[in-house]
Structure formats: C-alpha cells, structure tokens
Amino acid sequence: MSYYYKYKFISPEPTFALVKEEFKSYFDTGAVDDLLFPKWTSMCLDKLGKSSLSIQETFLHIDDFTSRLPDDFDTVREAWLVTDLPTGFPYRQANAVYTQSTFKVEGAHDSLDSCNEDCSPEIVQAVYKTSGFANFTFKKVSLLSPGNISVRKDCSLDCANIHSSSLESFDIRDNKFVTNFRCGDVHLIFYKKEINEDGYQLIPDNYRIKKYIEDYIKYKCIETLSNSVIDETSKQIENKLERYEKKSDEAYIMAQMEIQKQTLDRKVRRMKDVQNRFNSYEIPDNSNGWRR
C-alpha cells in the first residue's frame, strides 16, 4: 500500500475570526458579513482536490456480496481484499509450560533392615514440560478492480484500483460496497469530509493551505464590496480587489505546491530510477561479463 501524508485537521473558525478582525470596519458597518465563509472555504478545498480531505482506513466485512460504507465516505483511494486461505500446517511453539507435582510412594520402605541403596524414595517430585501447537495459516491480499465504468466516479484520481486487473471487483451503490464474491474482508482506504459540531468543514493544519483560505476569503469580501459600491469610492475598491485577487492567486500556488510534495516512498523510487537510468545501455564484455 502507498504512503501518504496524514494532516491534522482543525476548525476554520480561527481563520474566520482573523479575517473579521482585519476587516473590522467593513463588518461593523454591515457592508459584508460572514454568511458565505463556510461556502468559500469549501470552494478552496474543492479547488485543491482530494489532497485537502482526510484519509481514513477501515475494514469492511463482506456478507452476501455487500457491506455498508461509512457515513462520512467520499471516494475510494485503495480497496484491498484480505482473505485467509484454508491451507495450513501445525507447528510447535517456542514457549513451553512447566508444572511440578510431588507425591509419596506407598510401601517404598516396608522393612528398614532389608533396604539398601536400590530402594525407592518415599517422596518423588516430577516436572512436566508441555509445548503448545498452533496452526500456521496464509493470507491472500489483492487489489480489487472496478466492476464497471460508473464506479470510477466514486474513485479518486490517485486511486490505485483503477489499473488493477484482479478478478475480484467492486462497485458502489446506495452507500454500499458491492463485490463479486460472497464473503470476505476488505481493507478500505478512503477520503472523507470531516464536519465539526458547528457544521464547518475541517481544514488541514498546514500554514500554506490556511493562508490560501484566508486570502481567498479576503478577496471574496472585497469582491462583494465592489459589487455594491456605486459612488466615487469604487476606484479604491477596484484597486483593493485587484491586490487581494493577486494575493489569493499566489497563496493558491503555494498551497498547491505544498500538497504535491513527494512522500518518502516517492523519493526513494525516484532515487532508484536515477541510479538505474543507464542500465539499458550496458555493453557485454567477453572477458568479465558486463561493462558500461
């Protein structure tokens, strides 16, 4: 399975409070309000794509070809079939249990005169060692393939299942995960939208992303003012609108670069590709095998 960054998600309310404080004069006069702040935040996150959503993992137990999806499910990132194969063999465990018992031998010394060194002792202590056995089983893990074209709308652009050629497939209908096998377990990695108790969509706790949301909301506030001003101050509002639009676009570029950072897995793969990029140009040498 692939690696991915796990952002911490926080409420956007501190960002809303910062914008309202900096534009305090506009809010005090009622020229603008915060009614559309959640909508503008959702527009920013949608523009950034699935990278702005939380990634969660869960196990689905398939019973009679179906399983219910989580309520906060958005799209599939990876879906793996995990099954126990019936074949296996027993093996002895490394640990053991020791028990001790003590008992008296009846009639061991019936006659003290006739007893010699070969006589049995009256008290006998026995130590027993018990080793456990366990059954060694195998697990089969395979990447499910989309069952049809329509299910791809429920898969993210980076969904690993799109290019899978597995015979086991899946579909999503009526908030249910539908498969072509009757029973089994599926390890599902999915995107979800996290909503807090106030109804706000949570945002990643990342400076660049929070800065982009802040600048975009400021730009939309100035745009709202420009649509309502008709007197001589319209020129000043237009200048502010142009300035904040530029800041919003620059913040979006920085946020986009932030969410596209390479993971550790991708960096390792890239280093290996660079190291082996000339392997196809190796020339055979009769003396010692190969030479570059």
N, C-alpha and C positions, 0 to 999 in steps of 0.2 A: 504494500500500500504506500501511497505517496506521502511526502511530508508537506506540511503547510503551517503557516504562521497562525498562532492562536491569540487573537487580540482579546484584550479585556474590554467589555462593553459597559458604557456608562450612560447616564441620563443626559439629554441635550439641554436641560434646564439651566445649568451654569452658563452655557453659551448664549442662550436666550437672554439671561439676565445681563450679560456683558454688553450685548447689542443694545438693549433697552437703556442701560446706563449711559452709554456713549451717545445715544440719540435721545437723551432725556428731554430735550426741548421739544422735539417732534412728538413724543408720546404724551407729554404734559398738555400740549395744545390739542391733542386728538387728531393731528394730521395723519398719523399712521397708528396702527395697532398691531398686536401680536397674534391675531386670529389665524393668519396663514403661516406662522412659524413652523408648525409641525409638517405642513404640506411642503414648504420649501425645503425642509430638512430631508423629507422623503425623496424629493426630486434630486437632491445632491447625491444621496446614497444610491438611487437608481442609475444615475449617470456614472458613478464609479463602478457599477456592476456588482457581481456576486462577491467580490473581494471585501465589500463593506458589510456583508452579512456574517452572522455567527455560524461556525461549523460544529455540528454535534454528531455523536455516534450513538447507535442503539442496536439492539438485537431484535429481529422480528422472528417470531415462531410461526412458520407457515403451517396452517391446518386447513385441509380441504382446499388447497391451491390459493388461499388468500390469507392476508394479515392486515390488521388496521394500522394505518400510518399515524405518527404523532400529530397532535393538533396543530403544532407550530411548524409543520413541514412546509418547505418552499420548493426546493428542487433536489434531485439526486446528484451527489458528487461521485460516490462509489457504492456499488452493491456487490457483496461477496457471498457466495454460497459456502456454508460451513457444515459438513456432514461427518458423522462417524461411520467408518466402514465396518461391516460385520466381522471381518477377519481380524485375528489377533492370536497371541500365544501367551501362556503364563510364564512368569519369570520370578525368581527368588529375590525378595527384597534384601537390601544390605543390612538392615537392622534386625535384631532378634530380641525376644523377651525371655529373661531368666527367672525361674521360680525354684524355690527350695522347700523341701519337706523333711521333717525329722520324725522317725518312728522307732519303736522299741521292738527288738526281735525276741519273741517268746521262746523259752526253752533253750536259749543260747548257752547257759551255764547251769545245767541240771545238777552236775556234780563237779565241785571245785577240785576234787582230788584227781579226776580223770582229765581235766582241761589242760591243754598245752598251748603252744604258740599258734596252732592252727584253729583254735576255737573262734567262732564268730563273735563280733562285738555285740553288746547288749543294745547300744544306741547307734542308729545308722542315719546319716544325713545324705540326702540325694539332691542334686542340682540338675534341673531340666532346662534345655535350650529349645525354644520354639521360634522357627523362622517363618515369616509371612510370605505369601504369594500374592501377586497382582497380575491382572490381565493387561498386556500391552496392546493398545489399540492405535489405529491410524486415523488421521483427519484429512479430508479432502477439501481444499479451498480453491474455488474457481470464480472468475469474474463473470457475472451474469451479462447477457447480451440483451439489448432492447427487443421486445417482442414484435414491434411494428413501428412505422414511421411516426405515428401520432404521439407515442410515448416520449419522443425526443424533446417535446416542448416542456416536459417535466424534468429534463436533464440539463445541467449547467453546461456552458461551453467547454469547460475543462473536465467534463465527465469522462472517466476512464472506461466506462462501459460501452461507449459509442463504437469503439473499434474492436470490441470483443467478438470472437467467433464461437463462443461456447454454445453447446446445445441447450443448456438451461437458460431460459429467457424470463423476462418480467414485463409487466405492464402496470399502469396506474390508472385506476378508475374509481370514482366515488370515494376518494380519500382511502383507498385500499390498495395494498401492494399485491398484485396478482401474478402468479408464476405458472409455468407449465409442468411443475412437479407437485405432487400431492402434499408432501410434508417435508419439513427440514427447517434449518435455521439460516437466517440471512443477516450478515453484518452490514448495516446500512450507515453510510456517512452522508449527511445531508446538510443543506443550507437552511437556515431558519431566520425569520424576522423576530427579534426579541422586542416585546412591548412591555413597558412597566405599568404599574397600577394606575398611573395618570393618563394612560393611552398614548404616551410618546414612544416612538421607535428609538431604541437604544443605538448609540453610535460608537464606533471603535475609539478606544482611549489612545489616540495617536495624534501628535501635535499637528502634522500636516493636514490630516483629514478634518480635525476640529477647526483649524484655521480656514480651510476652504469653506466649510459650512458657515462660519462666522462672516466671512467676506461676501459670500453669496447672499445671505440674508440682508446684509447692509445694502448690497446692490439692489435687491428687490424692494427694500424700503425707499430708496431714492427714486427708483422707477415708479413706485406708487405716487410719490410726491410730484414727479414730473407729469404724470397723467392728470393731476388735479389742479396744478398751478397754471393760471392764465394771465397773470399780471407781469410787471417788469422783472420780477424775480425769476422768471422762467429761465433766463440765460444762466444764472448762477446754479440753478438746479440741474440744467443740462451739463454744465461743467462737472458738477459733483457726480452725476450719473456716469459720465464718461470715465472719470477717475476710478469710481468704485467698480465699474464693469471690468476695467483693466486689472484691478487688484483681484477680482473674483476669478478671472481667467488665469492669472498667474498662480493663484492658490490652487486652482483645479489641476494645473500641470504638475505642481509639486506633489499634490495628493495622489495623482495618477502614477507618478514615479515611485511613490512610497509603497503602494500596494502591489507594484510589479517587481519588487525586489526579489532576487533569486533566493530560494531556500538553500539550506545546506546540501540537500540531495542534488539539486541542480548544479551547484557549484562544483561538487565532486565529479559529476558526469561531464561537465564542461572541461575540467582539468584533464580527465582521461581522454576526451576527444582530441584536445590539443596535443597531448602527448603521443597519441597514436595516429595523427593525421597523415603521416608519411609512410605508414606500414604498407600501403598498396604499391609503393614504388621500390620495394626491396628487390634486389637483383640476386639471383642464385650464384653461388660461388662453388666450383668443384672441389676446391681444397678444403674448406672448413664449413661447408654447408651454405650459410647465407651471409651476405654482406650488404651494407647500404650503398 
